[in-house]
């Protein structure tokens, strides 16, 4: 995980590891799918998950915002709780 501009970012694998739970396992493919949906005009998730491509070997590395991914997870699960923690949507952070 890396902090950019006061926000925590990570790869799809890292985000999935943080957000997964026994009740709802989340894979890296799910996080990447959210990223694609967030970039598709007309999708309910449009604009909710920011992603940044860091140049590197091959296609580089895509980083996703942890707070935004937690918000998308809460929206797609129909729950306002993430791994036993409450999502503070107004600040985009996870509260204990």
C-alpha positions in Angstrom: 0.0 0.0 0.0 1.1 3.6 -0.7 -0.2 6.9 0.5 -0.6 9.6 -2.2 -2.2 13.0 -1.3 -3.3 11.7 2.1 -5.2 8.7 0.6 -4.2 5.1 0.7 -3.8 3.3 -2.6 -2.9 -0.3 -3.4 -2.9 -2.9 -6.2 -6.0 -5.0 -6.9 -4.5 -7.8 -4.8 -3.7 -5.6 -1.9 -7.2 -4.0 -1.9 -8.9 -7.4 -2.1 -6.8 -8.6 0.9 -7.9 -5.7 3.0 -11.6 -5.8 2.1 -12.2 -9.5 2.0 -14.1 -11.2 4.8 -15.4 -14.7 5.6 -18.9 -13.5 4.8 -17.9 -12.0 1.4 -14.6 -13.0 -0.1 -13.3 -10.4 -2.6 -10.8 -11.2 -5.3 -8.4 -9.1 -7.3 -10.6 -9.7 -10.3 -13.5 -8.2 -8.5 -11.5 -5.0 -7.7 -10.4 -4.8 -11.3 -14.0 -5.2 -12.4 -15.1 -2.4 -10.1 -12.4 -0.3 -11.7 -13.7 -1.0 -15.2 -17.3 -0.3 -14.2 -16.3 2.9 -12.5 -14.8 4.1 -15.9 -17.9 3.1 -17.9 -20.4 6.0 -18.5 -23.9 5.0 -17.4 -22.8 2.3 -14.9 -24.1 2.9 -11.3 -20.4 2.8 -10.2 -19.3 5.4 -12.7 -16.7 7.7 -11.1 -16.7 6.1 -7.7 -13.4 4.2 -7.9 -10.3 6.2 -8.8 -7.4 4.3 -10.3 -4.0 5.4 -11.4 -1.6 3.6 -13.7 2.1 3.7 -12.7 4.4 3.1 -15.7 6.6 0.1 -15.5 7.4 -3.2 -17.2 4.7 -4.2 -19.7 1.4 -2.4 -18.9 2.7 -1.0 -15.6 0.8 -1.2 -12.3 -2.7 0.0 -11.6 -3.4 1.4 -8.1 -6.8 1.8 -6.6 -8.0 4.0 -3.8 -8.7 2.0 -0.7 -11.4 4.3 0.6 -13.2 4.4 -2.7 -12.9 0.6 -3.0 -14.4 0.2 0.5 -17.3 2.5 -0.6 -17.9 0.5 -3.7 -17.8 -2.8 -1.7 -20.4 -1.4 0.6 -22.6 -0.3 -2.3 -22.3 -3.6 -4.1 -22.9 -5.8 -1.1 -25.9 -3.8 0.0 -24.3 -3.4 3.4 -22.8 -0.3 5.1 -20.3 -2.4 7.0 -16.8 -3.4 5.7 -14.9 -6.2 7.5 -16.6 -5.4 10.8 -15.9 -1.7 10.4 -18.3 1.1 9.6 -17.7 3.1 6.4 -17.7 6.8 7.0 -18.9 7.7 3.5 -18.8 11.5 4.1 -15.0 11.4 4.7 -14.3 8.3 2.5 -12.6 6.5 5.3 -13.2 3.4 7.3 -14.0 4.0 11.0 -13.6 1.5 13.7 
